[in-house]
Amino acid sequence: MPELTHRRRMLVLAICCMSLLIVSLDNTVLNVALPSLRRDLHASVSGMQWTIDAYTLVLASLLMLAGSTADRLGRRRVFQTGLVVFTLGSLLCSLAPSLPWLVAFRMVQAVGGSMLNPVAMSIITNTFTEPRERARAIGVWGGVVGLSMAAGPVVGGLLVEAVDWRAIFWINVPIGLLALFLTIRYVPHSRAPHPRRPDPVGQLLVVLLLGSLTYAIIEAPEAGWTSPLIMGCVALAVLSLAGLIGYERRRTEPLIELRFFRSAPFSGATVIAVSAFAALGGFLFVNTLYLQDIRGLSALGAGLYMLPMAAMTLVFAPLSGRLVGARGPRLPLLLAGTGMVLSGVLFAGFEAETSTPLLFTGYVLFGIGFGLVNAPITNTAVSGMPRAQAGVAAAVASTSRQVGQSLGVAVIGAVLASGAGAAATDDRFAAAGRPAWWIITGCGLAVLLVGALTSGRWARETARRAAHQLETAPAPTDGRPAAGHRQP
C-alpha cells in the first residue's frame, strides 16, 4: 500500500471509525427500545434476547472469516460490500412486520457488520505503520467502541421517544451511504501478501458452537435445563469446541490461528474482551428492563438515567487510548477491572437500584471501567502481530467482544426469566437481579485479575516469542499441514 499523507491517514481513520460507530451502536441502541418493541411485536423475554443475540451471534460467527477474506480479496472491496449489506439490513429491520422477520433482518445486518469491524482495524493497522502513531490510532478506535456502546441507551431513548423503535434502524441508512461514498473516494486498496485459504469446516464448527451454546442458555428457563433439547445443544457445543480445536491444530491455514494464543497478552485480551462485554450486555439488559418496567420510566427517561455511564465512557475511552500509547495496557486494565467490580458490588451487595444516588454512583463506576477497557484490548490484540495477519488478529478480538455480549445477554436474561418470571414486580425483579449483579461483578473481577496477570514483563516476553514464530513460519501454500511444519 502506498505511503499516505498525514491528512489522508486521518481521513481513513475517520471513515473506519464511522463504520465502527454504526455497527457498535446497533449492539446497544436496541436495548432501550426493548419494552416498546415487546409491546408492538408481542415479544417474550426470550424474544427480546434474540433480537440482540441474533445480531451479535452472526457477527461473532463471521468476523474471522471476514478478516481473512479481506486479507485475501482486498480490504477496501470487502469493506464496501459490508457497508452495502449493513445499510440494506438496517432498512429491512425498520420495515419488519413481526418479531421473526426482525430477527431475520438483524442477521442480514450482522452479515454486513461482520465485514466492517475487523476489516477496518486491518486497514488502520496497515495505514499507520509507525508503532507510536498506530497506538494512538488504535486508541481512537477503542474510544469509539466504548463511546458507541455506552451512548446506545441515550441515542436509542431519543429516537424511540421522538419517533418509535424503527427509527433506530433508519439512522443507519444515511450514515452507511456517506461512509460508502467516502470509502470509494479515499480508502486505498490493500491486501495481505500471503492470505489464508477459506476454512469452511472451521467456520461451520464456530457457527455450531456459538449458536448451540447461546440457544441453550436463552431457551433453558422455559424448556428446562434437563430437557432433551437443551442437553442436546450443550452436547453439540462441547463437541463443536473439541472438534474445532482438534481440526484447527492440524491446518496450515486455520480459521483461528491458535499460535496467537501462545502470547499471554493476546490470550488475556481475549478473556478480558469476553468478560467486559458480557458485563456490558448484562448491565444494559437488566437496567433497561428495571428502569422501564419497575420504575416506569419512558425510553428517553431510561436513556437519560444511564447518561452518567455514557458520560464517563466519553471521558475515559480516549484517556485510555492515550494511557496505552504512553504507558502500555496495564494501568488502564487494572483501573477498568476495579471500576466494574465496585459497580457490581454496589448493585449486588448494597441494592444500589433502591437509592437514586447509589444508582448513579454505580453507573459512573461502570462507565469509567468500561471506558478504560477497550483501548488495551484492541492494542494488545494487534500489537506485535505480523501486519500480514492483522485482519485475523483483529477479528479474534472483535469476535471475543461479540461472544461476550451474546453470552452476557443470554445468561443475564436467563437468570431474570428464571427468577422474576412473567410478573414484573419490584420484589421479584430485585430478587432475580441479585445473582445477575454478582455475575456482572465476577466479569469485572476477571478483567482485573487477567489484566494484572497478562500485562507484566513475563507476558510481554511470550508475545515477542509468539510474534517471532509467526513471522518465521513458512508461507502457506495449501490447506494441508506443510511438511515439517510443527503445529501448536
C-alpha positions in Angstrom: 0.0 0.0 0.0 1.5 3.4 -0.9 2.6 5.9 1.8 -0.2 8.3 2.6 0.0 11.9 3.8 -0.9 12.6 7.5 -4.2 14.2 6.4 -5.2 11.2 4.3 -4.3 8.8 7.1 -6.5 10.8 9.5 -9.4 10.7 6.9 -9.0 6.9 6.6 -9.2 6.6 10.4 -12.3 8.8 10.5 -14.0 6.6 7.8 -13.2 3.4 9.7 -14.4 4.9 12.9 -17.7 5.9 11.2 -18.4 2.3 10.2 -17.5 1.1 13.7 -19.8 3.7 15.2 -22.9 2.3 13.4 -22.1 -1.3 13.9 -21.2 -1.0 17.6 -24.1 1.4 18.3 -26.5 -1.2 16.9 -25.2 -3.6 19.6 -26.7 -1.5 22.4 -29.1 1.1 20.9 -31.8 -1.6 20.7 -31.7 -2.3 24.4 -33.6 0.8 25.5 -36.2 0.1 22.8 -37.0 -3.4 24.0 -40.1 -2.6 26.1 -41.5 -0.6 23.2 -40.7 -3.4 20.7 -42.1 -6.0 23.1 -45.5 -4.2 23.2 -45.5 -3.6 19.4 -44.5 -7.1 18.3 -45.8 -9.1 21.4 -42.3 -10.4 22.3 -41.4 -12.6 25.3 -38.2 -12.3 27.3 -36.5 -14.8 25.1 -37.8 -13.0 22.0 -36.2 -9.8 23.3 -33.0 -11.7 23.9 -33.0 -13.0 20.3 -33.4 -9.5 18.8 -30.0 -8.7 20.4 -28.2 -12.1 20.2 -29.2 -12.9 16.6 -27.1 -9.8 15.7 -24.2 -10.5 17.9 -24.1 -14.2 17.2 -23.9 -13.8 13.4 -21.2 -11.1 13.9 -19.2 -13.3 16.2 -19.5 -16.3 13.8 -18.4 -14.4 10.7 -15.8 -11.9 11.9 -12.8 -14.2 11.5 -14.0 -15.3 8.1 -14.4 -11.7 7.0 -11.0 -10.7 8.3 -9.2 -13.4 6.4 -11.3 -12.8 3.3 -10.4 -9.1 3.3 -6.7 -10.0 3.6 -7.2 -12.3 0.5 -9.6 -10.4 -1.8 -8.7 -6.8 -0.8 -9.7 -4.9 2.3 -11.5 -2.0 0.6 -13.6 -4.3 -1.6 -14.8 -6.3 1.4 -15.3 -3.1 3.5 -17.5 -1.6 0.7 -19.6 -4.8 0.5 -20.1 -4.8 4.2 -21.4 -1.2 4.2 -23.9 -2.0 1.4 -25.2 -5.2 3.2 -25.3 -3.5 6.6 -27.2 -0.5 5.2 -29.7 -2.7 3.4 -30.2 -4.8 6.5 -30.9 -1.7 8.6 -33.6 -0.6 6.1 -35.2 -4.0 6.2 -35.2 -4.0 10.1 -37.1 -0.7 10.0 -39.8 -2.4 7.9 -40.1 -5.7 9.8 -43.7 -6.7 10.3 -43.2 -9.2 13.1 -40.6 -10.5 15.6 -39.4 -13.4 13.4 -38.8 -11.0 10.5 -37.0 -8.6 12.7 -34.7 -11.3 14.0 -34.0 -12.5 10.4 -33.2 -8.9 9.2 -31.0 -8.4 12.2 -29.0 -11.4 10.9 -28.7 -9.7 7.5 -27.5 -6.6 9.2 -24.9 -8.6 11.1 -23.6 -10.2 7.9 -22.7 -6.7 6.7 -21.4 -5.7 10.1 -19.0 -8.7 10.2 -17.2 -7.2 7.1 -16.7 -3.8 8.8 -15.0 -4.0 12.2 -12.1 -6.4 11.6 -11.5 -5.1 8.1 -11.5 -1.5 9.3 -8.9 -2.4 12.0 -6.8 -4.2 9.4 -7.0 -1.0 7.2 -5.9 1.1 10.2 -3.0 -1.3 11.1 -1.7 -1.1 7.5 -2.3 2.6 7.2 -0.5 3.6 10.4 2.9 1.8 10.1 4.8 3.7 12.8 4.2 2.0 16.2 3.5 5.1 18.3 1.2 6.6 15.7 -0.5 3.2 15.3 -1.0 3.0 19.1 -2.7 6.5 19.1 -4.9 5.5 16.1 -5.9 2.3 17.9 -6.6 4.4 21.0 -9.1 6.5 19.0 -10.6 3.3 17.6 -11.0 1.8 21.1 -12.5 5.1 22.3 -15.2 4.9 19.5 -16.0 1.4 20.6 -16.5 2.4 24.2 -18.4 5.6 23.3 -20.8 3.9 20.9 -21.5 1.1 23.3 -22.3 3.4 26.2 -24.1 6.0 24.2 -26.5 3.5 22.8 -29.2 3.8 25.5 -29.2 7.6 25.2 -29.4 7.6 21.4 -32.0 4.8 21.4 -34.1 6.6 24.0 -34.2 9.8 22.0 -35.1 8.0 18.8 -37.8 5.9 20.4 -39.3 8.8 22.2 -39.3 11.1 19.1 -40.5 8.6 16.6 -40.6 4.9 17.6 -38.3 1.9 17.8 -38.0 1.6 14.0 -36.1 5.0 13.9 -33.1 3.3 15.5 -32.6 1.5 12.2 -33.4 4.4 9.9 -30.5 6.4 11.2 -28.0 3.8 9.9 -29.0 4.4 6.3 -27.7 7.9 5.6 -24.6 7.2 7.7 -23.9 4.0 5.8 -24.3 5.7 2.4 -22.0 8.5 3.4 -19.3 6.0 4.7 -19.6 4.1 1.4 -19.0 7.2 -0.7 -16.0 8.3 1.4 -14.6 4.7 1.3 -14.8 4.6 -2.5 -13.1 8.0 -2.8 -10.4 7.9 -0.1 -9.6 4.5 1.3 -6.7 2.8 -0.6 -6.6 -0.7 -1.8 -4.6 -3.2 0.3 -4.3 -7.0 0.8 -2.1 -9.4 2.6 0.9 -10.8 0.6 0.2 -14.4 1.7 -3.5 -14.5 2.6 -5.1 -17.6 4.1 -7.3 -20.0 2.2 -11.0 -20.4 3.2 -11.7 -22.8 6.1 -15.3 -23.9 5.6 -15.1 -26.8 8.2 -13.7 -24.4 10.9 -16.3 -21.8 10.0 -19.1 -24.4 10.4 -17.8 -25.5 13.8 -17.7 -21.9 15.0 -21.3 -21.4 14.0 -22.4 -24.6 15.7 -20.5 -23.8 18.9 -21.8 -20.3 19.3 -25.3 -21.0 18.1 -26.0 -24.1 20.2 -24.5 -22.6 23.4 -26.5 -19.4 23.1 -29.7 -21.2 22.2 -29.3 -23.5 25.2 -28.8 -20.6 27.6 -31.7 -18.5 26.3 -34.3 -21.2 26.0 -33.3 -23.2 29.1 -35.6 -21.2 31.6 -38.6 -22.2 29.5 -37.7 -25.6 28.3 -35.8 -26.7 31.4 -32.1 -27.4 31.8 -32.6 -31.1 31.8 -34.8 -31.2 28.7 -33.5 -33.3 25.8 -33.3 -30.2 23.5 -31.2 -28.2 25.9 -29.0 -31.1 26.8 -28.5 -31.9 23.1 -27.5 -28.3 22.5 -25.0 -28.3 25.3 -23.5 -31.6 24.0 -23.3 -30.1 20.5 -21.5 -27.1 21.8 -18.9 -29.3 23.6 -18.4 -31.5 20.6 -18.1 -28.5 18.3 -15.4 -26.9 20.6 -13.4 -30.1 20.8 -13.7 -30.6 17.0 -12.7 -27.0 16.3 -9.5 -27.2 18.4 -8.5 -30.5 17.0 -9.2 -29.6 13.4 -7.5 -26.1 13.6 -4.4 -27.5 15.1 -3.8 -29.7 12.1 -4.3 -27.0 9.5 -1.5 -24.8 8.0 -4.1 -22.1 7.2 -6.6 -22.2 10.1 -9.6 -20.0 10.5 -8.4 -19.4 14.1 -4.6 -19.1 14.4 -4.0 -21.0 17.6 -0.4 -19.8 17.7 -1.7 -16.3 18.6 -2.7 -17.7 21.9 0.9 -18.5 22.8 1.1 -14.8 23.5 -0.1 -14.2 27.1 -1.2 -10.6 26.3 -3.2 -11.8 23.3 -4.9 -14.6 25.3 -5.5 -12.2 28.1 -7.1 -9.7 25.8 -9.5 -12.4 24.5 -10.6 -13.3 28.0 -10.9 -9.7 29.0 -12.9 -8.8 25.9 -15.4 -11.7 26.6 -15.7 -10.7 30.3 -16.0 -6.9 29.8 -18.6 -7.2 27.1 -20.5 -9.9 28.9 -20.7 -7.4 31.8 -21.9 -4.7 29.4 -24.5 -6.8 27.7 -25.9 -7.9 31.0 -25.7 -4.4 32.5 -27.7 -2.8 29.7 -30.3 -5.6 29.5 -31.1 -5.7 33.3 -31.1 -1.9 33.6 -33.3 -1.3 30.6 -36.0 -3.6 31.9 -35.6 -2.3 35.5 -35.9 1.4 34.6 -38.8 1.0 32.3 -40.8 -2.0 33.8 -40.2 -1.3 37.5 -39.5 2.4 37.8 -42.0 3.2 35.0 -39.7 5.5 33.0 -40.1 6.2 29.3 -37.5 5.1 26.8 -35.9 8.5 26.8 -36.1 8.7 30.6 -34.3 5.3 30.9 -31.7 6.5 28.4 -31.1 9.7 30.3 -30.8 7.8 33.6 -27.9 5.9 32.1 -26.3 9.1 30.8 -23.7 9.1 33.7 -22.4 5.8 32.3 -22.2 7.2 28.8 -20.6 10.5 30.0 -17.9 8.6 31.9 -17.2 6.4 28.9 -16.9 9.5 26.7 -14.3 10.9 29.1 -12.3 7.8 29.9 -12.3 6.0 26.5 -9.9 8.5 24.8 -8.0 8.8 28.0 -7.4 5.1 28.0 -6.1 5.3 24.4 -3.5 7.9 25.5 -2.5 5.9 28.5 -2.0 2.8 26.4 0.2 4.8 23.9 2.2 6.4 26.7 2.5 3.7 29.4 1.1 0.4 28.0 -2.1 -1.5 28.8 -1.5 -2.5 32.4 -2.8 0.6 34.2 -6.0 1.0 32.2 -6.8 -2.7 32.6 -6.3 -2.5 36.4 -8.4 0.6 36.7 -11.1 -0.8 34.4 -11.5 -4.0 36.4 -11.6 -2.1 39.7 -14.4 0.2 38.4 -16.5 -2.6 37.1 -16.1 -4.7 40.3 -17.1 -1.7 42.5 -20.1 -1.0 40.4 -21.3 -4.6 40.5 -20.8 -4.8 44.3 -22.9 -1.6 44.8 -25.8 -3.3 43.0 -25.3 -6.8 44.2 -24.4 -6.1 47.8 -25.9 -2.7 48.6 -29.0 -2.7 46.4 -28.0 0.4 44.6 -31.2 0.4 42.5 -33.2 1.2 45.6 -31.4 4.6 46.0 -31.0 7.1 43.2 -27.6 8.4 44.4 -26.3 4.9 44.7 -27.8 4.0 41.3 -25.9 6.9 39.7 -22.7 6.1 41.5 -22.9 2.5 40.2 -23.5 3.9 36.6 -20.5 6.3 37.0 -18.2 3.5 38.2 -19.3 1.1 35.4 -18.8 3.8 32.8 -15.3 4.5 34.0 -14.4 0.8 34.0 -15.9 0.1 30.6 -14.4 3.3 29.0 -10.9 2.2 30.1 -11.1 -1.4 28.9 -11.5 -1.1 25.1 -8.2 0.5 24.0 -5.9 -2.0 25.8 -8.0 -4.9 24.4 -7.6 -3.7 20.8 -4.0 -2.6 21.2 -2.9 -5.9 22.7 -4.7 -7.9 20.1 -2.8 -6.4 17.1 0.5 -5.1 18.6 3.4 -7.3 17.9 1.5 -9.5 15.4 2.7 -9.6 11.8 1.0 -6.9 9.7 0.0 -9.5 7.1 -2.2 -11.2 9.6 -3.7 -8.0 11.1 -7.2 -8.8 9.8 -7.2 -12.2 11.5 -5.8 -10.9 14.8 -8.3 -8.0 14.9 -11.1 -10.4 14.0 -10.3 -12.6 17.1 -10.6 -9.5 19.3 -13.8 -8.4 17.7 -15.2 -11.9 17.9 -14.4 -12.0 21.6 -16.4 -8.8 22.2 -19.4 -10.1 20.3 -19.2 -13.5 22.0 -19.0 -11.8 25.4 -22.0 -9.6 24.7 -24.1 -12.5 23.4 -23.3 -14.6 26.5 -24.0 -11.6 28.8 -27.5 -11.0 27.3 -28.2 -14.8 27.2 -27.0 -15.5 30.8 -28.5 -12.4 32.5 -31.7 -12.8 30.5 -32.0 -16.4 31.6 -31.3 -15.5 35.2 -34.0 -12.8 35.2 -36.5 -15.1 33.4 -36.0 -17.9 35.9 -36.2 -15.6 39.0 -38.7 -12.9 38.1 -41.0 -15.0 35.8 -43.7 -13.2 33.9 -44.7 -10.9 36.7 -42.7 -7.6 36.6 -43.0 -6.7 40.3 -40.4 -4.8 42.2 -39.7 -7.5 44.8 -39.5 -10.4 42.3 -37.3 -8.3 39.9 -35.0 -7.3 42.8 -34.6 -10.9 43.9 -33.8 -12.1 40.4 -31.4 -9.2 39.9 -29.1 -10.2 42.9 -27.4 -13.2 41.1 -27.4 -11.2 37.8 -25.4 -8.4 39.5 -23.0 -10.9 41.1 -22.3 -12.4 37.7 -21.5 -8.9 36.4 -19.2 -8.4 39.4 -17.5 -11.6 38.6 -16.9 -10.4 35.0 -15.3 -7.3 36.3 -13.1 -9.3 38.7 -11.9 -11.4 35.7 -10.9 -8.2 33.9 -8.9 -7.1 36.9 -7.1 -10.4 37.6 -6.4 -11.4 34.0 -5.3 -7.8 33.2 -2.8 -7.9 36.1 -1.5 -11.4 35.1 -1.1 -10.8 31.3 0.4 -7.3 31.2 3.7 -7.8 33.0 7.3 -8.5 31.8 6.8 -12.3 31.5 3.6 -11.8 29.4 5.4 -9.3 27.1 8.2 -11.9 26.5 5.6 -14.5 25.5 4.2 -12.0 23.0 7.6 -11.5 21.5 8.2 -15.2 21.1 4.8 -15.8 19.5 5.3 -12.9 17.0 8.7 -14.3 16.1 7.3 -17.8 15.5 4.5 -16.3 13.3 6.9 -14.2 11.3 9.4 -17.0 10.7 6.8 -19.7 9.8 6.8 -20.8 6.2 4.3 -19.2 3.9 1.2 -21.5 3.5 0.6 -23.0 0.1 -2.5 -25.2 0.6 -5.0 -26.3 3.2 -3.0 -29.3 4.4 -0.2 -29.2 7.0 3.1 -28.4 5.4 5.9 -30.9 5.6 8.0 -30.5 8.7 5.7 -27.7 10.0 5.0 -28.1 13.7 1.5 -27.3 14.8 0.8 -25.9 18.3 
